[in-house]
Amino acid sequence: MGLLAGDILRLYVQSLRNPKHKYCVLACLEPRALLLLINSELTDYKQSQPDLMASQIEIDATSHSCLNYDSWLDCAESHYYDRDQLETEFGANRGIVVGHLSTTMQARVVDVVRRSRTLSKRDIERILGALAPPR
């Protein structure tokens, strides 16, 4: 089985100011891999910005055993990841997939992304196309 939208991954994310290994959610794979990052804490800046706070979803460790503690899924900003690189990493180490979003969490992501004021229209459409259930 291959990578799926909604998979929780542990990847080295180079697009960060300080590149490091992060837990993230594969929000979409086509035509480019789009990631939403999981953070252990919210920054003061995010907490002071209503549009950013509206796009932070608490993700519980009880429903997502790959997490050691409750965290925050940041739906305010997407990160592109080279799809070929991602598939190469997955082929070499299937352990990069550490879990999958619960159905409840996936529905919350769809709701938050649909109302996003920070993501591009194109990214919103791609994420909804990958995560939203067919109507």
C-alpha positions in Angstrom: 0.0 0.0 0.0 1.3 3.5 -0.8 1.1 6.9 0.7 -2.4 8.3 1.4 -3.8 11.7 2.2 -4.3 11.8 5.9 -1.2 9.8 6.7 0.9 11.1 9.6 4.5 11.2 8.6 7.8 11.8 10.4 10.0 13.6 7.9 13.0 15.9 7.7 11.4 19.2 6.6 13.9 21.4 4.9 11.5 24.3 4.2 11.6 25.4 7.8 13.8 28.2 9.0 15.6 25.6 11.1 15.2 22.4 9.2 14.5 19.3 11.4 12.5 16.1 11.7 8.8 16.9 12.2 5.6 15.1 12.5 3.3 16.2 9.7 0.1 15.3 7.9 0.2 14.4 4.2 -2.7 16.7 3.1 -2.4 16.0 -0.6 -0.1 14.0 -2.9 -1.3 15.2 -6.4 0.2 17.0 -8.2 2.7 18.0 -5.5 2.9 16.7 -1.9 1.5 19.2 0.5 2.2 18.8 4.2 0.5 20.3 7.3 2.9 20.4 10.3 2.2 19.1 13.8 3.6 21.3 16.6 3.9 20.5 20.3 3.1 24.1 21.3 1.7 27.2 19.8 3.9 30.2 19.5 2.9 33.5 21.1 2.7 35.0 17.7 0.2 32.4 16.5 -1.8 32.9 19.6 -2.0 36.6 19.1 -3.3 36.3 15.5 -7.0 35.4 15.1 -6.6 34.1 11.5 -3.7 31.8 12.5 -5.5 30.6 15.7 -8.6 29.7 13.7 -6.4 27.3 11.7 -4.8 25.5 14.6 -6.5 22.2 15.5 -5.7 20.3 18.7 -4.7 16.7 17.8 -5.0 14.3 20.7 -2.5 11.6 21.4 -5.2 9.2 22.6 -6.7 8.9 19.1 -3.2 9.2 17.4 -0.9 6.8 19.2 2.1 7.9 17.1 2.1 11.1 19.2 3.6 11.2 22.7 1.3 14.0 23.8 -1.5 16.2 22.6 -0.3 18.6 19.9 -1.4 21.1 17.3 -2.0 20.6 13.6 -1.2 23.8 11.8 -3.7 24.3 8.9 -2.7 27.9 8.4 0.3 27.1 6.3 1.1 24.3 3.9 4.6 23.1 3.0 5.5 21.6 -0.3 7.6 18.5 -0.4 9.1 17.0 -3.5 6.8 14.1 -4.4 9.5 12.0 -6.0 11.7 12.5 -2.9 8.8 11.5 -0.7 8.1 8.4 -2.6 11.8 7.5 -2.6 12.0 8.0 1.2 8.8 5.9 1.6 10.2 3.1 -0.6 13.4 3.0 1.4 11.7 3.3 4.8 8.0 2.7 5.2 8.4 3.7 8.8 8.1 7.3 7.8 4.3 6.7 8.0 3.7 6.6 11.7 -0.1 6.8 11.7 -3.2 8.2 10.0 -5.6 11.0 11.0 -8.8 9.7 12.8 -12.0 10.2 10.9 -13.1 12.9 13.3 -9.8 14.8 12.9 -9.9 14.5 9.2 -13.4 16.1 9.2 -12.1 18.9 11.4 -9.2 19.5 9.0 -11.6 19.7 6.1 -13.8 22.2 7.9 -10.9 24.4 9.0 -9.3 24.3 5.5 -12.6 25.1 3.8 -12.8 28.3 5.9 -9.1 29.2 5.7 -8.1 32.8 5.2 -4.4 32.0 5.1 -4.0 29.2 2.6 -4.0 29.8 -1.2 -7.2 29.0 -3.1 -5.2 26.4 -5.0 -3.9 24.7 -1.8 -7.4 24.7 -0.3 -8.9 23.0 -3.4 -6.1 20.4 -3.4 -6.4 19.6 0.2 -10.2 19.4 0.1 -10.0 17.2 -3.1 -7.7 14.8 -1.2 -9.3 14.8 2.3 -13.0 15.7 1.9 -15.4 12.8 1.5 -17.1 12.7 -1.9 -20.5 14.4 -1.9 
